[in-house]
Amino acid sequence: MNQKQLEGKFGEVKAQEYLERQGYTIICRNFRCFQGEIDIIAKDSRNIIFVEVKTRTSFRHGEAKEAVDENKQNHIYRAAEYFLYKNKLEEEYVRIDVIEVYFINGKIRINHIKQIM
């Protein structure tokens, strides 16, 4: 695994820990299908939440959420549709979120952006 992949996995672990502290139940991590990939699938009291995690170690390339462009959102949406279909959950309330994980100067900051679509 290269450094960028390690940073991404670190961010996913921190995002999962954050979600669990907030009372979410983790259903799945790294769900992959032909339509795309979803980093974390979680559940709160009302919704199934599809979470895209973006990790940054600097602001050199802008804010992490900026990487979730329209093309990436479409992949998440299609993968989420497939997950719901495959698991017979089409009637569930759904939300798509982004969690930014910043690891800069030895400090971790998490920003949870709800309902990006």
C-alpha atoms as one frame of an Amber mdcrd trajectory, in Angstrom:
protein
   0.000   0.000   0.000   1.332   3.448  -0.852   1.289   6.465   1.473  -1.909
   7.926  -0.006  -3.753   4.611   0.428  -2.542   4.353   4.034  -3.786   7.889
   4.726  -7.151   6.981   3.185  -7.505   3.857   5.350  -6.507   5.866   8.429
  -9.213   8.408   7.582 -11.832   5.679   7.159 -10.971   4.233  10.579 -11.224
   7.681  12.199 -14.528   8.356  10.402 -15.919   5.019  11.586 -14.853   5.737
  15.162 -16.495   9.163  14.936 -19.764   7.699  13.602 -19.850   5.064  16.330
 -19.306   7.744  19.002 -22.260   9.623  17.479 -24.479   6.533  17.880 -24.435
   5.238  14.322 -24.315   1.510  13.622 -21.804   0.497  10.965 -23.372  -1.858
   8.429 -20.487  -2.218   5.994 -17.105  -0.775   5.030 -15.664  -0.569   1.543
 -18.717  -1.836  -0.324 -17.687  -2.394  -3.936 -19.727  -3.182  -6.994 -19.618
  -2.476 -10.713 -21.304   0.886 -10.153 -18.704   2.171  -7.689 -17.494   2.016
  -4.112 -18.865   3.316  -0.841 -16.438   3.832   2.028 -18.881   3.371   4.916
 -22.523   2.367   5.110 -24.086   3.179   8.458 -27.491   3.436  10.092 -28.941
   5.914  12.533 -32.402   5.814  14.047 -34.094   6.738  10.737 -31.730   6.480
   7.797 -29.231   4.353   6.003 -26.266   6.629   5.424 -23.788   6.179   2.607
 -20.565   7.924   3.598 -17.729   9.075   1.382 -14.580   9.679   3.443 -11.949
  12.110   2.234  -8.676  12.411   4.116  -6.187  15.242   3.775  -2.832  15.987
   5.368  -2.737  19.563   4.046  -4.891  22.113   2.267  -2.521  22.167  -0.719
  -5.239  20.735  -2.971  -8.169  22.508  -1.317 -10.769  21.182   1.078 -11.420
  17.449   1.105 -15.101  17.808   0.158 -14.106  19.433  -3.136 -12.951  15.992
  -4.342 -16.562  14.759  -4.232 -17.509  16.241  -7.561 -20.603  15.480  -9.638
 -18.983  12.430 -11.241 -18.048  10.963  -7.825 -21.542  11.720  -6.498 -23.060
   9.814  -9.427 -20.901   6.765  -8.659 -21.902   6.878  -4.991 -25.573   7.232
  -5.911 -25.502   4.265  -8.317 -23.579   2.070  -5.850 -26.045   3.035  -3.108
 -28.986   2.107  -5.338 -27.422  -1.279  -6.004 -26.718  -1.889  -2.291 -30.344
  -1.098  -1.436 -31.637  -3.348  -4.216 -29.288  -6.221  -3.358 -30.281  -6.095
   0.329 -34.005  -5.489  -0.295 -33.870  -2.125   1.456 -35.437   0.033  -1.263
 -38.083   1.359   1.139 -35.573   2.716   3.657 -34.842   6.422   4.104 -31.405
   7.194   2.714 -28.838   9.921   3.098 -25.467  10.482   1.432 -22.828  12.212
   3.556 -19.193  13.223   3.274 -16.799  13.030   6.189 -13.645  15.081   5.860
 -10.733  13.865   7.962  -7.856  16.287   8.327  -4.619  15.035   9.867  -2.384
  18.085   9.999   0.514  18.802  12.384  -0.346  15.736  14.460  -3.935  16.831
  15.044  -7.086  15.173  13.729 -10.111  17.230  12.751 -13.332  15.680  11.456
 -16.014  17.553   9.553 -19.282  15.673   8.912 -21.277  17.082   5.996 -24.770
  15.604   5.922 -26.971  15.122   2.857 -24.665  16.190   0.038 -27.155  15.163
  -2.642
